[in-house]
Structure formats: C-alpha cells, structure tokens
C-alpha cells in the first residue's frame, strides 16, 4: 500500500494523480479521502497489484495481478500453453512479489525443402572411338527431391530435425562419357570399311593395315594370280594362308577373298607374326 496527498487545485481524481506524478497501473486499487470534488485536497491510497515478470519465449513482460497462482495469472492474461510448452515454476506455485515466471515454447513442425539430386558420372569404353579420345554420349542433369523434415524448435530456435519423408520430384539423368579404346581408322583407300572393321575387332591401327595392304599389293586381290608364290592383298603363300585363315575363322576361304585376307592379316599381326611383312614396321608408324 502506498499513500500520497493530492493538491487542492484538482477536483478530479485523474488530474490529481497526474499532478502528483503518480504512476498507477490498471490493476492497482485507488482510494481517495476525502473525495477530490470537495476541493480541500485528498489522501490518495494506492494498493498495488503484485508485479510479475513473465519471460515468454525469451521475451520479457511485466504483468500486475491479484491472482494467487501461476495458473490463474496465465488465465487472466490469456497466456496459453500449447503442446509441449512448459512453465517454471510449476503452475500450482503461489504468486509472490516480483517473482519471475519463465515459459518455454516447444513446437514441432513439418518443413518441406526441395533439394537437388546430383547426377552420376558413368564411363564406358568403345572401340568405335580412337584410343585417347573421349566424348559425352549423354549430358548429366541433376534431379530434384522433396524432403519433409520434422523440426523441433525451442523458443523459436531449431534444436533438432529428422527426415520424415522423401519424394522424388525429378529423376537425375546420369552423364555417360565414352572413352575411346579403339584403333586409329583408315580414312580412305580400297576396302576401307572392311579394314576398319578388322581394326576394331583386333584393336590394330587401321591406317597402318591399309598402308601394309597398299605396300604389298596396291590394293589388288589378283596380285600373284594364278601362278605366283605370293597371292592376294597381303601376299600370302598357300601354306601360310591355310594356317592363318583357319586361325581367323576363315578356313576354306579363297586366298583371293579380300575380307578373309584382311581379317586374317589383322589377327596374324596381333599374334606375333608381323615379321612376315617387312613393310609393317614402316606402316605401323602411320
């Protein structure tokens, strides 16, 4: 209880209190003796409501109350506790002068975030591409996923989160790089396509194989026909042809068969028989 004296200059309680420089809160109880209307001055008796500091989610406010417990205070001030919210001291604690009440707000909410899915990088070898060269067969593109988190916040600050669900919005596209393991291919000349096919199968330099053919026969299958010792595109003897053609899967083929000679020669060159063709050392540098 506080006692003040109001001036005779005021006949209204509000003016008297203002003139005296008194702070009065809405919850305070005010009495005047005698009434100010008499113009003889008044004794002002103020019975103060109990001040309570309430810290709600780290925001501090002072309330004034005539309530006797924290439960009643919160009801009076329309302060609600929700979900996992907590209060300290406990709700049943009696109100005391200038006490501090702390409310901790706890909320769990779902938060959705869209996140990229990095594309994978794949490689594959190809004999159709010259060794040492690379090319991109398929450009990679990131995908996208929707991640739903369960987020826990205490007094507005995030303290934990866990993944509740994940949904793929867009699938990523893997990037595919072709790595050349193939031979150098012939660009021109007789039987270019057949030479290049043999070069890919045996991983031999197609340009060199074409060079050897031109050096041996000028690209003519009739060379040595019919009575010469060396016959066909790569100048085979009958005996060597019998062995080489069988080994290459062309057994029984004519010694003048261009495809049979090209594939048989490619195999022989890659199986330690290059010494049968002296021009090979020169051509292999092509």
C-alpha positions in Angstrom: 0.0 0.0 0.0 1.3 3.5 -0.9 -0.1 6.8 0.4 0.1 10.1 -1.4 -1.5 13.6 -1.0 -3.3 15.3 -3.8 -3.4 19.1 -4.3 -6.5 21.2 -3.5 -6.0 22.5 -7.1 -7.6 19.4 -8.5 -11.2 18.2 -8.1 -10.8 15.2 -10.4 -9.0 12.0 -9.3 -7.2 11.5 -12.6 -5.9 15.1 -12.7 -4.9 14.8 -9.0 -2.9 11.7 -9.6 -1.3 13.1 -12.8 -0.5 16.4 -11.0 1.2 14.4 -8.2 3.3 12.5 -10.7 2.0 9.1 -9.5 2.1 6.0 -11.8 -0.9 3.9 -11.5 -1.4 0.6 -13.3 -4.9 -0.6 -14.4 -4.7 -3.5 -11.9 -4.0 -1.1 -8.9 -6.7 -0.2 -6.5 -7.1 3.6 -5.8 -9.0 5.3 -2.9 -9.2 9.0 -2.1 -10.2 10.5 1.3 -12.0 12.9 1.2 -13.3 12.9 -2.4 -11.4 15.3 -4.7 -14.6 17.0 -5.6 -14.7 18.8 -2.3 -11.6 20.9 -3.3 -9.8 20.6 0.0 -7.2 18.0 -1.1 -7.2 14.3 -0.8 -5.3 11.5 0.7 -4.6 9.0 -2.1 -4.3 5.4 -1.0 -3.0 3.0 -3.7 -3.0 -0.7 -3.1 -0.6 -2.2 -5.7 -1.3 -5.3 -7.6 1.6 -7.9 -7.5 4.2 -7.3 -10.3 5.2 -10.5 -12.0 8.0 -10.8 -14.7 6.9 -13.2 -17.4 9.6 -14.3 -19.8 7.7 -15.9 -22.7 9.9 -17.5 -25.4 12.7 -15.2 -24.2 10.5 -12.1 -24.5 10.1 -10.4 -21.1 7.0 -8.5 -20.0 5.8 -7.3 -16.6 2.2 -8.1 -15.5 0.3 -6.9 -12.5 -2.2 -9.2 -10.9 -4.3 -10.0 -7.9 -4.3 -13.7 -8.7 -2.8 -16.2 -6.3 -1.3 -18.9 -8.5 0.6 -19.0 -11.8 -2.3 -20.9 -13.3 -4.7 -18.1 -12.5 -2.3 -15.5 -13.7 -2.0 -17.2 -17.2 -5.7 -17.4 -17.5 -6.2 -13.8 -16.5 -3.6 -12.6 -19.1 -4.9 -15.0 -21.7 -1.5 -16.7 -22.0 -2.0 -20.2 -23.4 0.3 -23.2 -23.1 0.3 -25.5 -26.1 1.6 -28.9 -26.9 5.0 -29.4 -25.3 5.2 -25.9 -23.8 6.4 -25.8 -20.2 6.4 -23.2 -17.4 8.7 -22.6 -14.4 7.9 -22.5 -11.6 5.1 -25.0 -11.8 1.5 -23.9 -12.5 0.4 -24.5 -8.9 3.1 -22.2 -7.4 1.6 -19.3 -5.4 2.2 -15.8 -6.7 4.8 -13.8 -4.8 6.1 -10.3 -5.1 8.3 -9.6 -8.2 8.6 -13.3 -9.0 9.8 -14.5 -12.4 7.8 -16.9 -14.5 9.5 -18.5 -17.5 7.5 -20.0 -20.3 9.5 -22.3 -22.7 7.7 -22.7 -26.1 8.3 -26.0 -27.7 7.0 -26.6 -31.2 7.3 -29.5 -33.7 6.5 -28.6 -37.3 6.9 -30.1 -40.7 9.2 -28.2 -43.0 9.5 -29.1 -46.7 12.6 -28.4 -48.7 13.4 -29.1 -52.3 16.9 -30.3 -52.8 19.0 -31.3 -55.8 20.0 -34.9 -56.6 23.4 -34.9 -58.1 23.7 -36.9 -61.3 26.0 -39.9 -61.5 29.0 -39.9 -63.9 29.4 -43.1 -65.8 32.0 -44.2 -68.3 32.1 -46.9 -71.0 34.7 -48.0 -73.4 34.1 -48.0 -77.1 36.2 -49.4 -80.0 34.3 -47.1 -82.2 36.3 -44.2 -80.8 40.0 -43.9 -81.2 42.1 -44.5 -78.1 42.9 -41.3 -76.2 39.7 -39.6 -77.3 36.5 -39.1 -75.3 33.1 -37.8 -76.0 29.9 -37.3 -74.0 27.1 -39.6 -75.0 24.6 -38.3 -72.6 24.7 -35.0 -70.7 24.1 -35.3 -67.0 21.3 -33.4 -65.3 20.6 -33.1 -61.7 17.3 -34.4 -60.3 15.2 -32.9 -57.6 13.7 -34.3 -54.4 11.3 -33.0 -51.8 12.4 -33.7 -48.3 10.0 -33.4 -45.4 11.6 -32.7 -42.1 10.2 -32.9 -38.6 11.7 -29.8 -37.0 11.7 -29.2 -33.2 12.1 -25.6 -32.1 12.5 -24.3 -28.5 11.7 -20.7 -28.1 11.8 -20.2 -31.8 15.3 -21.7 -32.2 15.7 -25.0 -34.1 17.2 -27.7 -31.8 16.7 -30.8 -34.0 15.4 -32.1 -37.2 14.8 -35.5 -38.7 13.7 -36.7 -42.1 10.1 -37.8 -42.1 9.6 -38.5 -45.8 11.3 -38.0 -49.2 9.6 -37.8 -52.5 11.4 -37.7 -55.9 10.2 -34.8 -57.9 12.5 -35.3 -60.9 14.9 -38.2 -61.5 18.5 -37.3 -62.3 20.0 -38.2 -65.7 23.4 -39.9 -65.5 26.2 -38.5 -67.5 27.7 -41.0 -69.8 31.3 -40.5 -71.1 32.6 -42.6 -73.9 36.3 -43.5 -73.6 37.9 -44.5 -76.8 39.9 -47.7 -76.8 39.6 -48.2 -80.5 42.4 -48.1 -83.1 43.2 -45.4 -85.5 41.0 -46.0 -88.5 41.7 -45.7 -92.2 40.2 -42.6 -93.7 40.3 -43.7 -97.3 41.5 -46.3 -99.7 40.3 -49.6 -101.0 38.4 -51.8 -98.6 38.3 -49.0 -96.1 35.2 -50.3 -94.2 36.4 -53.9 -94.1 39.9 -52.8 -92.9 38.3 -50.6 -90.2 36.1 -53.5 -89.1 39.1 -55.7 -88.7 41.0 -53.0 -86.9 38.2 -52.7 -84.3 38.0 -56.4 -83.8 41.7 -56.8 -83.3 42.5 -53.3 -82.0 45.1 -52.7 -84.6 45.9 -49.5 -86.4 43.6 -49.4 -89.4 45.7 -46.8 -91.2 48.8 -49.0 -90.8 46.8 -52.0 -92.0 45.7 -50.1 -95.1 49.3 -48.9 -95.7 50.6 -52.5 -95.5 47.9 -53.7 -98.0 48.9 -51.0 -100.5 52.6 -51.8 -100.0 52.1 -55.5 -100.6 49.5 -55.5 -103.4 48.5 -51.9 -104.3 45.0 -53.0 -103.1 44.5 -55.6 -105.8 43.2 -59.0 -104.8 44.5 -60.5 -108.1 48.2 -59.9 -107.3 50.1 -63.2 -107.7 47.2 -64.8 -109.6 47.4 -67.6 -110.7 50.9 -69.0 -110.6 52.8 -66.6 -108.2 54.1 -67.8 -104.9 52.6 -64.8 -103.0 48.9 -64.1 -103.6 46.1 -61.7 -102.7 46.0 -58.4 -100.9 48.7 -59.2 -98.4 50.7 -61.7 -100.5 50.2 -65.0 -98.7 51.9 -68.3 -99.6 49.4 -71.2 -99.9 50.8 -72.8 -96.8 50.7 -69.7 -94.5 47.3 -68.9 -95.8 45.9 -72.3 -94.8 47.1 -71.7 -91.2 46.3 -68.0 -90.9 42.8 -68.2 -92.4 41.8 -71.1 -90.1 43.1 -69.2 -87.1 41.0 -66.2 -88.0 37.8 -68.2 -88.7 38.1 -68.1 -92.4 39.2 -71.6 -93.1 38.4 -72.8 -96.6 38.2 -69.2 -97.9 39.8 -68.4 -101.2 43.3 -66.8 -100.9 41.9 -64.0 -103.1 39.0 -63.3 -100.8 39.6 -59.7 -99.7 37.6 -59.9 -96.4 39.3 -63.1 -95.4 42.8 -61.8 -96.1 42.1 -58.5 -94.2 40.8 -60.2 -91.1 43.4 -63.0 -91.2 46.2 -60.5 -91.6 44.9 -58.3 -88.7 44.9 -61.4 -86.5 48.3 -62.5 -87.6 49.8 -59.1 -86.9 48.4 -59.0 -83.4 49.6 -62.6 -82.7 53.3 -62.2 -83.1 53.6 -62.7 -86.9 54.3 -59.2 -88.1 57.8 -60.3 -89.1 56.2 -61.9 -92.2 55.5 -58.5 -93.6 58.7 -56.3 -93.7 56.8 -53.1 -94.6 54.8 -53.3 -91.3 57.5 -51.5 -89.3 57.2 -48.5 -91.6 53.4 -48.6 -91.9 52.8 -49.1 -88.1 54.1 -45.5 -87.6 51.3 -44.1 -89.8 
